Amino acid sequence: MGSKQGRNGRGGSSPDIWLVRYDSDSSEAILSSLHGAVQCQVLVCTSFVEPFHVCIGAHYIVLGEIEKKEGPIPVQVRARVLTCVDGINLSLLEHAVQEQRKYFSHREVRK
């Protein structure tokens, strides 16, 4: 992935991912991201992380399991972690994750 400016003008290779909708009755949220000129959306099941602080338009990071689902968005993430990352240096976070992956990869090779 090359370096791109996010919708808030941040650099880095990670796309900006922001919350566009949340429905507490169905425990579902939609996160959106721009990849070039294409807008992608991900349905997130929030039942395991409720209650959480909802801020439409804020950037979020989600960790969980991917499941197939019927409907206009064919997959959903069953969130185990859903955290607002507004104000966090996302480039630095991405760098830390890459370093951690290198460490675990190197550790696995040595076994």
C-alpha positions as CSV (number, residue, x, y, z in Angstrom):
1,M,0.0,0.0,0.0
2,G,1.3,3.4,-0.8
3,S,1.0,6.6,1.2
4,K,-2.3,8.4,0.9
5,Q,-3.9,11.3,2.5
6,G,-7.0,10.3,4.6
7,R,-10.2,12.2,4.7
8,N,-8.9,14.3,7.5
9,G,-5.6,15.0,5.7
10,R,-3.5,12.5,7.7
11,G,-0.8,10.7,5.8
12,G,0.1,7.0,6.2
13,S,-0.7,3.8,4.4
14,S,-3.7,2.8,6.6
15,P,-7.1,4.0,5.4
16,D,-9.2,6.2,7.6
17,I,-12.1,4.3,9.0
18,W,-15.0,6.2,10.6
19,L,-18.3,5.4,12.2
20,V,-21.3,6.4,10.0
21,R,-24.2,4.8,11.7
22,Y,-25.1,3.0,14.9
23,D,-28.4,1.3,15.9
24,S,-28.5,0.3,19.5
25,D,-31.7,-1.7,19.0
26,S,-30.1,-4.1,16.6
27,S,-26.5,-3.8,18.1
28,E,-25.1,-2.9,14.6
29,A,-22.8,-0.2,13.5
30,I,-21.5,0.7,10.0
31,L,-17.9,1.8,9.6
32,S,-16.9,3.4,6.3
33,S,-13.6,3.9,4.5
34,L,-12.4,5.4,1.2
35,H,-10.0,3.3,-0.9
36,G,-9.1,5.6,-3.8
37,A,-12.4,6.7,-5.3
38,V,-14.4,3.7,-3.8
39,Q,-16.2,4.0,-0.5
40,C,-16.3,0.7,1.4
41,Q,-18.5,-0.1,4.3
42,V,-18.3,-2.8,7.0
43,L,-21.2,-3.9,9.2
44,V,-20.1,-4.4,12.8
45,C,-22.1,-6.4,15.4
46,T,-21.6,-4.4,18.6
47,S,-23.4,-6.7,21.1
48,F,-20.1,-7.8,22.8
49,V,-18.8,-4.3,23.3
50,E,-21.9,-2.4,24.5
51,P,-22.2,0.0,25.9
52,F,-19.6,2.0,24.1
53,H,-19.1,5.7,23.5
54,V,-20.7,6.5,20.1
55,C,-19.4,9.4,18.1
56,I,-20.6,9.5,14.5
57,G,-17.9,10.6,12.2
58,A,-15.1,9.7,14.6
59,H,-12.3,7.2,13.6
60,Y,-12.5,3.7,15.1
61,I,-10.5,0.6,15.2
62,V,-12.3,-2.8,15.4
63,L,-11.0,-6.2,16.2
64,G,-13.2,-9.3,16.0
65,E,-14.3,-12.3,13.9
66,I,-15.6,-11.9,10.3
67,E,-18.9,-13.7,9.6
68,K,-20.9,-14.0,6.4
69,K,-24.3,-12.3,6.5
70,E,-27.3,-11.9,4.2
71,G,-28.2,-8.5,2.9
72,P,-26.6,-5.5,1.2
73,I,-23.3,-5.8,3.2
74,P,-22.4,-9.6,2.8
75,V,-20.0,-9.7,5.8
76,Q,-19.9,-8.4,9.3
77,V,-17.4,-8.2,12.0
78,R,-18.4,-9.4,15.4
79,A,-16.5,-6.8,17.4
80,R,-14.5,-7.9,20.5
81,V,-12.8,-4.5,20.6
82,L,-14.3,-1.2,19.2
83,T,-12.3,1.8,20.2
84,C,-12.4,5.4,19.1
85,V,-8.9,6.4,17.9
86,D,-9.5,10.1,17.2
87,G,-6.5,12.0,18.5
88,I,-4.2,9.0,18.3
89,N,-1.2,9.2,15.9
90,L,-2.4,6.4,13.5
91,S,0.9,6.3,11.6
92,L,2.7,5.5,14.9
93,L,0.1,2.9,15.8
94,E,0.5,1.3,12.4
95,H,4.3,1.3,12.9
96,A,3.9,-0.4,16.3
97,V,1.6,-3.1,14.9
98,Q,4.1,-3.8,12.0
99,E,7.0,-4.1,14.5
100,Q,5.0,-6.4,16.7
101,R,4.2,-8.6,13.6
102,K,7.9,-8.7,12.7
103,Y,8.8,-9.7,16.2
104,F,6.2,-12.6,16.3
105,S,7.2,-13.7,12.8
106,H,10.9,-13.8,13.8
107,R,10.0,-15.6,17.0
108,E,8.1,-18.3,15.0
109,V,11.0,-18.8,12.6
110,R,13.4,-19.5,15.5
111,K,11.2,-22.3,16.9
